[in-house]
Amino acid sequence: MTTIPTEPLPEPEVVPSGDPTPIPDTPPPAEPAPV
């Protein structure tokens, strides 16, 4: 069995300091957004 070198995982998207809400990995539930 040949050992494959594990590539470094890509860094997660850095949330800008201006945006207080971090981007979740999974999409948000389909809820009616308050207008």
N, C-alpha and C positions, 0 to 999 in steps of 0.2 A: 504494500500500500504506500503510494507516494505521498509525502507530506506536503500539502499545499500551504504556502505562507499566507497567513490571514492578513488581508489588507485592512488598514486602519479605517474604522467606521467614519463616515463623513460627519462633520460637526452639525448639530441641529441648527435650524434657522434661528439666528439671533434676533430677539424681539427688540425693536428700537425703544429707547428710553421714553420716547414720546407716547408709545402705545402701552397703556397699563395692562391690557388684556393679552396674555400670552396665546400663541396659536396652538390649539390642541392637536395632537396627532390624529385623532379621530374627528370626523365632522360632527358639529353640534346636532342634537336631536331636532327633528322638524317640528318646532313649536312656533305658534303665531307671535312674531316679534311685536312688542308694544310700540305703537307709533307715537 
